[in-house]
Amino acid sequence: MTNILVTGGAGYIGSHACKALLAAGYTPVTYDNLGIGWRDAVKFGPFEQGDLTDRERLDQVFAAYQPAAVMHFAALSQVGDSIRSPETYWHNNVAGSLTLLQAAVHAGCLDVVFSSTCATYGDQDNVVLDENCAQHPINAYGASKRAIEDMLRDFEGAYGLRHVIFRYFNVAGADPDGEIGEFHRPETHLIPLMLDAIDGKRDALTIFGTDWDTPDGTCIRDYVHVMDLVDAHLLGLKWLERDKGSRIFNLGTGTGFSVREVIDHAGAVTGREAPVIEGPRRPGDCTRLVSGSTCAEAELGWTPHRSTLRQMIADAWRWHQSGHYER
């Protein structure tokens, strides 16, 4: 079986990608420092513990497994934290990615599928966000991801490193089989925080800002199911295997939901009401982030089958009730 190195494979999206890779006939090799990932999520292939900034360790892993490609998920991703501590994001995300790419080139592994973000676009209200939109990130998280995108392009020009970059919107949901799901330390994502509040594991869900320029005053986001997301990564890997060249794709549904709409849907799915409190806006947040691109569908053949809000919440709720996430 062909080995694929999955950085951040012990994290939320990376672990789901490993499951999908194994089902598709690959051997996913997880490389993770377990700083924000968790060991119990590594169920679908070998595990190698190490940090992205550790070149010697990366060289050892590339030599041992000789992966055909890298799926690069490993990153710090909390917007507020990136504003308070930007140096941490530039060191971990950018310096770490530089070390990873250097090791990949040295090993002759020249295909990379990269997990980027719509945060590279910044706050562009009333703009249809497609792959050609200007990138104006307003926090260190988005800026670090944009820098890595630039790095990939430079490495292609110098070393022939090919890449597929996915800029995705809000990821939600969980493995329908219940083997893995969403778990962060600390948790910052809306849906798991809301389910915690519904289940009595926290006092209330805080709505950060109710005075945004939206119909109900709360932020609007485009949500995509994690299983649909990893399907796109497999298609991106096949794209590179067919030597179709480097490419950037947005991954979103084109439909936005406000925070209050998500809360209402969760009540309908769970049969319970989430206790909420209203708080001030968070630094670095945007009013509206919704994809306007159909390139992934047209060129990759990607269709987000599970990305209805009801399905994403239902899968997340099933995982939540399983108790696995409390480990």
N, C-alpha and C positions, 0 to 999 in steps of 0.2 A: 504493500500500500504506500502511496505517496505521502510523505511527511509535510505538514504545514505548521510552521511556527506561529503560535498564537500568543502575542504579548497581551497581558491582562486577561488571560484565559480563566482566571479565578474570579473575575468580576461578573457583573450582571450580564452585559451583552456578550462578553467574551466566552462565558460558559455556555450560553445558548448557541453561539457560533461553533463551539467544539462539538456539541451534540449534533448539529446539522452537518458538520464536516464528516464525522464518523458515519452517519447515515448515508452520506454521499460516496463513501468508499475511500476517504482519506484517513490518515492518522494525525489528529491534532496534538501538537506538543505544546503544552501550556508553559509559558515563561512568565512568572509573576513574583513580585517581592512580598505579597500578602499584606501590603500596607493598607489597602482598602478592599482587596479581594478576600475570599475565604476558602480554605483548603477543601472543605466539604463539597464545594461546587466543581471540583476537578474530578470528573467521573468518566470521562470519555477518551482518555489517552494519557500518555506519560506527563509527569509534572517535573519541571525543573525550576527550583527557586533561585531567583536572582534579580538584581536591579538593572534597569536600563542603562544606568551610567557605568556599569561594571563591564568594561570591554573584555577583560580576560575571561570572565564568566560567559559572556555572549559568544566569544570565540570557541570556548569549550562546547557549548550547546550546538552551535552551527556545525562544528566538526563531527560531533557525535551523531547528529540526526540528518545532516545534509538536506535540509528542507528545500522543497521546490519553490516555496513562496512564503511570505510573511503576511499574516493578518495582524495589523497593529492597532490594538485597542487601548493599550496601557496609557493612562493619563490621569492627572487630577482634573476634576471637572466641576467644581463648585464655584459658581459665578461670584458670590459674595466673598468667599475666601480668597479668590484671585484678586479682588480689589484690595483686600486688607493685606495680603502677602504676595504681591506679584512676583517677587524674586523666586519664591518656591515654584511657581508655575513655569517661569522661564528656565529654571534649573531642571525640574523634573520632566516637563513636557518637551521642551526644545533641546536642551543639552542631552537628555536621554534619547530622544529620537535621532539626534546627530550620531551618537555613539552606536545606536542600533543600525543605522544605515551604513556607517563605516564598516561595521562587522559583516553586514549582509554583502556588501560589495566585495570585501576581502574573501568571503566564502563563495563568491560566484552565484549568490542567490539574488536574482535581479528582478523579481516580481513582488510588488507590495500592494496590498489592499489596505487603505488607510481610513480610519475612523475619524472624520472631521465633523464639523458642526455648522448649523445655520447661524451660530453666534458670530461667525466671521463677517456676516453682513451688517451687524449692528442694528440700530433702531431706524428702520426705513419705512415709516408708516405710509400706507396707501401705495406701496410699491409691490408689484408682483415679483416675488423672489424667485428668480431662475438663476442658472449657473453663470450667466453673463452679468449679473448685478455687481455693482461696485462693492468691495469689501471694506467696511468701516467699523471694525469691532470696537466695542465700548468698554471692554474689560480684558484683563490679562489672559483669561481663559480663551476667549475668542481670538485674541491677538497671537497667542502661542500656537493655536491650531493653524492660523493663517501662515505663520512663519514656517511651520512644518510643510505645508503645501508648497511654499516657495522652495524649501529645501529639496523636496522631491523633484521638482522641475529642474533644479540645478544639477542634481545627481543624475537625472536622465541625460542632460546635455553632456555631462562629463564622463559618465560611466555606463550609459545605456540602461539605467535602472528604470523599468516600466512600472506604472502605478495606475490604480483606480482609486480615486478619492470620492468618498461618500460624505456629503454634507447633510446630516440628518437633523430632523426636527425632534420633538419630544417623544422619547421612547417609553412605551408602557406595556403592561401585560406580563404574562409569564408562560412558561412551557405548559401546553395543554395537558401533558402527561403528569405534571406535578413533580417532576424530578428536580427541577431548579426553578428559581424565580428571582424577583428583585429584592436585593438586600444591600443596604449601604450603611457604612459607619462613619459619621452620623447620617441618618436618613434626611434627605432634603427634597425629594421628589413628591409632587402633589398627591398622586394616587396612593402610594403606600402610607403617606402621612394621614391622608383622609381615612383610609381603612383602619389605621391605628385608632383614630378618634372614634370611628363608628364602633369599633370593638372594645373600647374602653381602655386601650393601652396608652392613651395620652388624653389629657383633659379636653383638648379641643384642637381643631384645625385653625391655623391663623391664615386669614386672607391678607396678603401683602398689597395693600392699596385698593381702594374702592372708588378712586377718582380718575381712573384712566379714561382716555377718550374712546370708550367702547360702549355698546348699548347698555350694559349693566354695570359699567364702571370697573370691571375686573379684567385682567390681562387675558389675551386670546392666544392660544397655541394650537399648533397642528400636531396631532398625536399619531404615532405609527406603532403597530404591534411589534414586539421584539422578534417574534418568529418571522414576520414579514421582512424585517430588517436584515436578519441573518440570511434569509433566502437571497436577498440582493447581494450580499457579500459572496455567496457561492456563485452567483451569476457573474460578479466582478472577477472572481478567480478564473472562471471559464473564459471570460473575455480576454484575459491576459494569456491563458493557455492557447487561445486561438490566434495570438499575436495580432490583436486588433488595435494595439497602441494605447497610450495613456489617455485617461478620460476622467472628467469630474461629473458626478451626478448628485442632484438633490434627491433626498428620500423623504417624502411626505405625502399626505393624501390630498392636499389642496383644500381641505376643510378645516376651519378653525373653531375651537370651542373655548368659551370663557371659563374662568375658575368656577363661577357659580353654576354654569351648565354642567361641568364635570361633577360637582357636588350633587346636583339634581339627579343625574344619571346613576350615581353611586347609590342614592337612596332607593331608586327604582330596582336596581340589581340586588341589593342586599336586604331590602325591606326595612332598613333602619335609617334614621336621620343622623347626619354627622353634626356634632356640636361645633360651632364655628365662633371665632372672635375676629374682629377687624383690626388690622394693624397698619402701620405706615408702609409706604413703598420701600422696597429693598434697593440699595444702590446697584446699578448695573443691569436692572431688568428692562425689558423692552415692552412696548404696548402690545404689539401684534407681531407674531412670527408664523407665517403660513406659506407653504411652498406653492409656487405657481408653475412648476416644471412638470412636463410629461416625458422628459428625455429618458428616464430609467425605464419607463413603460415602452416607449417607442424603440429604443436601441437595445436594451438588455432583455426586454420581454418580461419585466417585473410587474407583478400585480399584487397589491397589498390586500390579500384575501381576508385576513383576520382583523383588519384595522378599523373596525367600528368601535365607537366609544363603549358601547354596551359589552362587546366581546372582550375588549381589553380589560375592563373593570371586572368582568366575570372571571376571567382567567387569573387576574391578580388576586381576587377575593378567594378563589379556590386555593391558591398557593398560600395566601395569608392564613387561612384557617387550618392548613396542614400542620402548622407549628414549626416547620423546618427553618423559617427565617429567624427564629428566635435563638438559634445556636450561636 
